[in-house]
């Protein structure tokens, strides 16, 4: 499955959604793709998943996205934003819909208890 022409970090082709993110999502345009293709710019480094307050999960590092059937999904870049709000039109990627719908979620886990 390919998402050619779509930016999984900054959104697809929805002109009604603003893509001027502030915070951790900012500045990810043009993130390098490694010489071995998408998801390899960080070599053998660690994979990190960052929960952005009121926004997506940012995945950085040499990761592989799979469908539930085990087929690879080409993210097209080394860092992707995965939808947490459930409103993206390009799931599993974020398209910025969380800002339009007023999605709220902490960037850190809730304390136990």
C-alpha positions as CSV (number, residue, x, y, z in Angstrom):
1,X,0.0,0.0,0.0
2,X,1.5,3.4,-1.0
3,X,0.5,6.9,0.1
4,X,2.3,8.7,-2.8
5,X,1.8,12.4,-2.9
6,X,0.6,12.4,0.7
7,X,2.5,13.8,3.7
8,X,1.8,11.5,6.7
9,X,3.2,14.1,9.1
10,X,1.6,17.3,7.8
11,X,-1.6,16.0,6.3
12,X,-3.1,14.8,3.1
13,X,-5.0,16.9,0.6
14,X,-7.6,18.6,2.8
15,X,-7.4,22.3,2.2
16,X,-9.9,23.0,5.0
17,X,-7.4,21.7,7.6
18,X,-4.6,24.1,8.6
19,X,-1.2,22.6,8.7
20,X,0.7,25.3,10.7
21,X,1.4,23.0,13.6
22,X,3.0,24.4,16.8
23,X,4.8,22.3,19.2
24,X,6.5,18.9,18.6
25,X,4.9,18.5,15.1
26,X,6.6,21.7,13.8
27,X,9.6,21.5,11.5
28,X,9.1,18.0,10.2
29,X,8.8,19.0,6.6
30,X,11.6,17.6,4.5
31,X,12.8,15.1,7.1
32,X,15.4,13.0,5.3
33,X,14.7,9.5,4.2
34,X,17.6,7.1,4.5
35,X,19.5,5.7,1.6
36,X,17.7,2.3,2.1
37,X,14.3,4.0,1.8
38,X,11.5,5.3,4.1
39,X,12.0,4.7,7.8
40,X,15.8,4.2,7.6
41,X,17.1,7.7,8.1
42,X,18.1,6.9,11.6
43,X,19.9,3.7,10.8
44,X,19.9,1.2,13.6
45,X,19.0,3.8,16.3
46,X,16.1,3.5,18.6
47,X,12.5,3.9,17.7
48,X,10.7,6.5,19.7
49,X,7.0,7.2,20.0
50,X,6.1,10.6,21.3
51,X,2.5,11.4,22.4
52,X,1.9,15.1,21.5
53,X,-0.5,16.9,23.8
54,X,-3.9,17.3,22.0
55,X,-2.3,15.7,18.9
56,X,-0.8,12.7,17.2
57,X,1.7,10.1,18.1
58,X,5.0,10.9,16.4
59,X,7.0,7.8,15.5
60,X,10.8,8.3,14.8
61,X,13.5,5.8,14.0
62,X,13.8,2.7,11.9
63,X,10.2,1.4,12.2
64,X,7.9,-0.7,10.0
65,X,4.2,0.0,9.8
66,X,2.0,-3.1,9.0
67,X,-1.6,-3.6,8.2
68,X,-3.5,-6.0,10.5
69,X,-2.8,-8.7,7.8
70,X,1.0,-8.1,8.1
71,X,1.4,-6.2,4.8
72,X,3.8,-3.2,5.0
73,X,2.5,0.3,4.8
74,X,5.1,2.7,3.2
75,X,5.0,5.9,5.3
76,X,7.1,7.8,2.8
77,X,9.4,9.3,5.4
78,X,11.5,8.5,8.6
79,X,9.1,10.3,11.0
80,X,5.3,10.0,10.9
81,X,2.4,11.2,12.9
82,X,-0.2,8.6,13.7
83,X,-3.8,9.7,14.3
84,X,-5.0,9.5,17.9
85,X,-8.3,11.4,17.5
86,X,-9.9,9.0,15.1
87,X,-11.0,11.7,12.7
88,X,-8.2,11.6,10.1
89,X,-9.3,10.9,6.5
90,X,-5.9,9.2,5.9
91,X,-5.7,6.8,8.8
92,X,-3.4,5.6,10.3
93,X,-1.7,8.9,9.6
94,X,-2.6,12.2,11.1
95,X,-4.1,14.9,8.7
96,X,-4.5,17.6,11.3
97,X,-8.2,16.9,11.9
98,X,-7.5,16.9,15.7
99,X,-7.2,20.7,15.6
100,X,-10.5,21.1,13.8
101,X,-12.5,18.8,16.1
102,X,-10.9,20.1,19.3
103,X,-9.3,16.7,20.3
104,X,-7.9,16.8,23.8
105,X,-5.4,14.3,25.2
106,X,-2.5,14.6,27.6
107,X,1.0,14.3,26.3
108,X,1.8,12.1,29.3
109,X,0.1,9.1,30.9
110,X,-2.4,9.7,33.6
111,X,-1.1,8.8,37.1
112,X,-2.3,5.4,38.4
113,X,-5.2,5.2,40.8
